[in-house]
Amino acid sequence: MHAVVRRFRTTIVEGRFVSLFTSLLIIGLRGALFLWGSKPQVTFTDSSFLCRLIGHFFTDPLIHLIASTLSVFLIAWIISAMNNRFNLIRSRSNLPFVVPLFLLSLHPWFLMMTGDYIAIILILLAFFPLLRSYQNPGSYLFSFRAGVLIAVASLFQLFALTLIPLWWRGELSMRGSQFRAYLSSLFGVFLVYISLFSVYLFSDDIAGFLHPFLSFSAISLAAIPGFSLQEWGTVVLVALFFISNMILSIKTYGRDKVLTLSLMQFVVFVIVFLLLLQVVYWTQTVFFLTLGIALISYLNAYFYTKTVSKTNVYLAYTMTGLMWLIYLSHFPFFQLLLP
């Protein structure tokens, strides 16, 4: 093993205090972005049932910062716990916890507490019954649990419902096609929404129940955002980051155990569709992009944990440097240095 790779593994991948140091660093980065960074200028239409009921709790920007930071830490912990629970990366690694913390702290929008965070947390929890159903003939109960979790997630971000048919692809890779399991997931969604419909029915507000579903018709595919040159450069870098990580991970996990292979194939499948959906609903939400970043962070963590190539380690340092530039670009003092 090359000295560069060995140093990378001992100090970052397997370092004893890396998670603690990164946690403190992320709190500092998010605090600095909150105090001195630019504020997000874009607002999105509320496409949820429950967020409007709890929105009055988040009128203070400081509460947004605290709640969003706790949410990001919970997302990172769930990803790390999933990896450890199912032994997906068969070696010690801090990256499943560290990478999502870093990637979800690079933009001012991530300091806003929205229903997207709650929905993403519930969707990540839905991976647990999916993985537990691996080669399990009586898997309909796991499908039901996943369906309920995704349905509850859609109460905070309605676009989460688009994951239901995608989830069937994951179940197919875990244990093959089981029609009863598909019906169980739909039944879980039905139970959540029939309960919700009952509340609106008794309130005589059927129009209020139907209104959020209009978000699905607000397709903005033809709208091209008027980004500046620097913003388009950021979009290109992010796109290259997603694509390169998916390609590199595919070359790596193909030699791992079947459970890891099945999960990674499903994650890549979901990420591709999330990016396509983000383009379709470009002006409506950043939910698909945020969930995509959470999932790509695990591919990133997996690849750089398993790599033994010094070229890939240098690539990791380069990617980290570019991410730092994206972070710094949101500060006025850094923007003054740009041409």
C-alpha positions, -999 to 999 in steps of 0.1 A, spaced: 0 0 0 14 34 -10 23 58 19 -2 83 7 -30 58 9 -18 45 42 -17 80 57 -52 87 43 -66 56 59 -50 60 93 -56 97 98 -90 102 81 -108 69 73 -99 51 105 -88 80 127 -100 77 163 -111 113 168 -120 122 132 -158 120 139 -155 143 170 -132 168 152 -155 169 121 -186 174 143 -170 204 159 -158 217 126 -193 214 110 -209 233 139 -184 260 133 -189 260 95 -226 262 98 -224 289 125 -200 310 103 -223 306 73 -252 317 94 -235 348 108 -215 360 78 -226 341 47 -252 351 21 -288 342 27 -308 319 3 -327 341 -22 -350 313 -36 -382 302 -19 -403 272 -29 -440 265 -28 -451 245 2 -460 210 -10 -467 193 23 -496 186 47 -479 190 80 -452 217 76 -477 245 74 -490 234 109 -456 235 125 -442 265 105 -449 290 133 -423 272 154 -395 283 130 -400 320 127 -366 327 143 -336 321 120 -316 308 150 -342 281 155 -338 272 118 -300 269 123 -303 247 154 -330 224 140 -313 220 106 -280 213 122 -296 186 144 -313 172 114 -280 170 94 -263 152 123 -293 128 126 -290 120 88 -253 113 91 -259 91 122 -286 71 104 -264 65 74 -235 54 97 -258 32 117 -272 15 86 -237 8 75 -227 -6 108 -259 -25 114 -256 -45 81 -218 -45 79 -220 -30 44 -184 -17 45 -164 -45 60 -138 -23 76 -138 5 101 -146 39 86 -155 73 98 -166 84 63 -203 73 64 -208 98 92 -183 125 82 -191 129 45 -229 137 47 -221 162 75 -197 180 52 -218 179 20 -250 190 37 -233 221 52 -219 238 21 -248 260 11 -270 285 30 -301 266 20 -290 238 42 -293 261 72 -331 263 67 -352 239 86 -378 225 61 -399 195 57 -373 181 34 -351 172 63 -378 153 81 -388 135 49 -352 125 42 -348 111 78 -379 89 74 -368 78 39 -333 68 52 -351 49 80 -370 30 53 -337 15 42 -336 -6 73 -367 -27 66 -355 -29 29 -321 -43 40 -337 -66 66 -359 -81 38 -328 -94 20 -335 -131 9 -364 -132 34 -394 -150 19 -419 -134 43 -409 -99 34 -444 -83 30 -442 -69 66 -409 -51 58 -425 -37 26 -454 -25 47 -431 -7 71 -412 9 43 -444 20 27 -457 36 59 -423 54 65 -423 68 30 -460 78 32 -453 97 65 -423 113 49 -446 126 21 -467 144 47 -437 166 52 -426 167 15 -452 154 -9 -427 146 -36 -415 117 -14 -443 97 -29 -423 94 -61 -400 70 -43 -427 44 -39 -423 29 -74 -386 33 -71 -386 14 -39 -401 -16 -57 -369 -17 -77 -349 -20 -45 -372 -48 -32 -367 -66 -65 -329 -65 -61 -331 -77 -25 -353 -108 -29 -369 -109 -63 -404 -100 -74 -431 -106 -48 -465 -92 -57 -478 -95 -21 -449 -73 -9 -458 -46 -35 -494 -47 -23 -482 -44 13 -463 -12 6 -493 3 -12 -515 -7 17 -491 11 41 -494 43 20 -532 38 18 -535 36 56 -516 68 61 -536 87 35 -570 74 44 -563 86 80 -553 120 66 -583 122 43 -606 114 72 -592 145 91 -599 167 61 -633 151 55 -644 158 91 -631 194 87 -651 198 55 -619 208 36 -616 183 7 -600 211 -14 -573 215 12 -565 178 9 -563 179 -29 -543 212 -31 -508 198 -23 -512 172 -51 -512 201 -76 -475 203 -71 -470 173 -93 -484 192 -122 -461 222 -118 -434 208 -141 -407 234 -148 -386 214 -173 -384 242 -199 -374 269 -174 -337 277 -176 -324 294 -145 -306 327 -150 -275 318 -131 -243 338 -131 -210 323 -145 -199 313 -110 -232 297 -102 -232 277 -135 -196 267 -126 -209 254 -93 -237 235 -110 -212 218 -134 -189 209 -105 -217 194 -85 -229 174 -116 -193 161 -122 -191 152 -85 -223 131 -87 -213 114 -120 -177 106 -111 -187 92 -77 -213 69 -92 -189 57 -119 -160 51 -95 -183 34 -70 -197 10 -96 -162 -2 -104 -155 -9 -67 -187 -24 -52 -190 -50 -80 -165 -71 -61 -182 -69 -27 -208 -92 -10 -242 -96 -26 -261 -74 0 -237 -45 -5 -239 -50 -43 -277 -50 -43 -279 -19 -21 -253 1 -41 -270 -7 -74 -303 5 -59 -288 37 -45 -273 45 -79 -307 38 -95 -324 61 -71 -298 89 -75 -302 89 -112 -340 93 -110 -336 119 -82 -315 141 -105 -339 137 -133 -368 146 -110 -349 176 -98 -346 189 -133 -383 183 -139 -393 202 -108 -364 227 -109 -383 256 -95 -406 237 -71 -382 220 -47 -347 210 -38 -359 179 -20 -346 156 -48 -312 172 -48 -309 171 -10 -318 135 -8 -295 128 -37 -266 144 -18 -274 123 13 -273 91 -8 -242 101 -29 -224 108 4 -226 71 11 -213 61 -23 -185 86 -17 -178 72 18 -178 36 5 -155 43 -24 -129 62 -5 -129 37 23 -122 8 -1 -98 25 -24 -61 16 -23 -51 39 -52 -30 70 -45 -46 86 -75 -81 82 -59 -68 97 -27 -55 127 -45 -89 129 -62 -105 129 -27 -83 159 -17 -91 177 -50 -129 171 -45 -126 183 -9 -108 215 -21 -136 222 -47 -162 217 -20 -144 242 2 -145 267 -27 -182 262 -30 -186 269 7 -164 300 7 -182 314 -24 -212 322 -2 -192 347 18 -191 384 7 -153 387 13 -146 357 -10 -170 370 -37 -149 403 -38 -119 382 -49 -138 368 -79 -134 386 -113 
